[in-house]
Structures are given as C-alpha cells and as structure tokens.
Amino acid sequence: MTIPEFLFVPSILFMIFVAPAWVVLHYRSRRRAESSISEHELMQLEELLAKLDKMSDRVATLEKILDERSPSWRAQTGTEGGK
C-alpha cells in the first residue's frame, strides 16, 4: 500500500465530515463576533442613556412648572395625565 492509497480514505472522510462542520462553525463564530456590540458603540450608548435621563428630568421639571403656572396647559395641548 503506497502513501497516496493510504491517505485516500482519511482525506475523503475529512472532506465529508470534518471540513463542512469546520466551515459552518467558523462562519457561525464570525457572524456572532460581528453582531456583538463594540466598546465604542457601548460607550456611545451609555452617553445617550445619560443624556436621555437628563432630558427626562428636564421635561418633568418643565411639566411641573407649567402645572403650577398654567393648570389648563394640558387641555390646550391635548396632553392628559403625566404627573
């Protein structure tokens, strides 16, 4: 039995079973890595959340001031509830 004959069956088995699984797992891990959020994007998201909290506080403060100074402002704008 020569070396090419000896390697024929293992190479066929490799191409049938191992190579397809290897390719599938490789691209699945690449897709998972690409879909995760980067550190830069995470920092931007945290900054946006902090700004959102500030804006929510400001809107609540403005609504409170308007409720005190002009109680009928909600009826004029069509905004109900909100306290």
N, C-alpha and C positions, 0 to 999 in steps of 0.2 A: 504494500500500500504506500503510495507516494504522498508527499506533503499536500499537493493540491486535492487529492482524493480524500485525505484525512480531514482537511478543513472545509470541504464542501458541505457536509451535513450541518456542522455547527454554524457556518455562515448563513445557510438557509434558515435555520431555526432563529438565529439572531435577527434576520431581516423580517421574519414573520411575526415574532412575538416581542422581542426587546425593542427594536427600532421604532415601531409605531407607538408603543407605550411611552418611550422616551420622548418622542416628538410631542405627543399630546401633553404630557406632564410639563415639558419645557415651556410650551406656549401658554398653558394654563397659569403657570407661575409668573410668566411675563405679564400676562393680562392682569393678574391680581396685583402685581407690583405697580403697574401703570395706573390702576384705578384707585390706589390709595392716595391720600392727600399728602402733599409735600409740606415741609416745615415752613416754607414761605407762605403757602396758602393757609396753613394753620394760624400763623401769626396775623395774616390779614383778616381771617375770620374772627379771631379774638378781638382785634381792633374794632371791627364792625359791631361786634356784640357789645363792647364797651360804649361805643357811640350810640347804639340803639338804647341802652339803658339810660344814658344821659338825656336823649331826646324824649323818651317816655316820661322821665321825671319832669322835664320842661313842659311837656304837653299837659301833664296832670296839674302842674302848678298854674299854668295859664287857664285851664278849665276852672280851677278853684277860684282864681281871681275874677274870672268872668261870672261865675256863680254868685260871688259876693256883690259885684258891682252892677251886674245886669242879669237878674234871675231869669228873664224871659229869653235869653240868647239861644237856648237850646230849641225852643219852639220856633224861633225865627229861622234857624239854620236847618231844622228838621232832624236834629240830633237828640235822641232821647236817652235817659238814664245816664250812666257814666261815672257816678261818684265812686 
